[in-house]
Structures are given as structure tokens and as C-alpha cells.
Amino acid sequence: GFPPEANYLFLGDYVDRGKQSIETICLFLAYKVKYAENFFLLRGNHECASINRIYGFYDECKRRYSIRLWKTFTDCFNCVPVSALIEDKIICMHGGLSPELSNLEQIRRGVRPTDVP
């Protein structure tokens, strides 16, 4: 179904997937604003300046708009959570678990905005 009748959780990598990354991330952010309680975005490794600078998002922003727009998206990405916990049973994230992670409290204590850990 469609929100708000259904909940959605996306696991990241909204950019660097083709020539319309700007439209893609803008659509996801618009849905997040409109359906804040039903639409959730997690951060993937491409929502990181050092990655999307190399793989095309920076170039797309610079070519079509400005470097300032890319920096604004970077500031936004630095506020997106890296994981979600569903009903205290299912942990969701884009990538794998760090060997340094010993409990979920370490994730909860993460301060945002932050670059990818």
C-alpha cells in the first residue's frame, strides 16, 4: 500500500545511481516530509561526501546546479540515521556491523550531525 496506510524503511544509497540522483533524493525527502511517521530513510555509504564526491553525485550537482547544493545535501545526509530498530527485534542498516559494536546503546548514543563513522 501507499503511505500513510503502510510504513516504508529505505536502507540508503539514494544517490550515485544514475543521472537523476537529485530528483531521486528530492522525492525521498518530500515523502519524508509529507509522511514523517510512515516513511523512514537510513544512511548508506553513498550519503557520504567522500564517496559521492567520487561516484558522480558531486559532479551532477555541480553540472546542473552548484557546489553549494551538494554541500547542502551533505549537511542533510550528515543528519540521517545509520540504523533503525523495528519492534525491538529487527536491526536494519545499509552495511554490516562493526566489530567494535557490542550493544545497541552505542548506536543510540551516536551524535548527529556526523560524517559516516
N, C-alpha and C positions, 0 to 999 in steps of 0.2 A: 503494500500500500504506500500511500504518499503521506508525508508529514502533514499535520500532526497526528494522524492515526497510527503511524509507525515511527519507530525510532531508528536512526541511522548512525553508525560509527564508522568513520573512514580512517585508515591507518597511515596516511601520509603519501608523499611523493606526488603532489598536485602540480608541480612544475617540472620542466625539463623532459616533457613527454611529447613534444611536437611544437608546431608553430603557433599554437594558441594557448600557451600557458597562462597568459594574462587573463584571457577570458575564462579559463578553467578555474583559476583561483578566485577570481571575482565572483563567479557563480557560486562556488562553495561558500565564500564569505557572506554573500547575500542570503543564501539559505540559512546559514548560521545565525544571522541577524533576525531573519523572519521567524525561524523555528528554533529559538535558543534552547528550549527544553527537550527537543526531539532530534537535533542534528548536531553531531559531535565530530570534531576534527582533531586528529593526533598529528604529531610532527614526524615526518620521515626524514631521512638523511638529506634529501634534496631541498628541504626547507632550512637550509643552512647556507650562509653566504659563501663559504669556501668551496662548497660543492656546486651550487647553482651558478656561481661565477664562471666555472669551467664548462659546465654541461649545457649552457645555452640560455638560461633564463635572464642572466645579466645582459647578454647581447640582445635578446628580444626586447627587454625594457629600454635599453639604450637606443636601439634602432627605431623603435616605434614611438617612444615617449621621452624618457630621460633617465639618467642615472639616479636622480632624486627619487623617482618612482621605485626603482629597485631597492634603494635604501629604505624606503617606507615599507615595502613588503618584508624586507629583512627584519625591521623593527617589529612588524606584526608576527612573523614566524618565531621570533625570539620569545613571544608570549604564549605560544601554542603548547599545550601539554604533550609530554612524550609517551604517556601511558594512561590507560583507563582500567578501572576495576568494575566489573559487572556483577552486581548482587554479591559482593564479597567472595566470589568464587572463580571468576574468569579474568585473568590479566591480559590486556591487549596492548600491543605496541607494534611499531613498524619493524624493528630489528630484534636481535636476540638479547639475552640477558647478560649483563656484565658479570664476570667472575667476582667482582668486588661487591656485588649486590647480595646482601644476606637477609634483608627483610623489606617489606613494602614501605615501612616508615621512612626509609632512605629516599624513596621516590616522593613521598608526600612532603618531605622537608625541602624538596627542591625549590629554589627561589627563582621566580620569573620576573622580568625577562632575563633570559640567559641564552648564550650560544649553545650549540649541541655539545653535551658533555663528552 
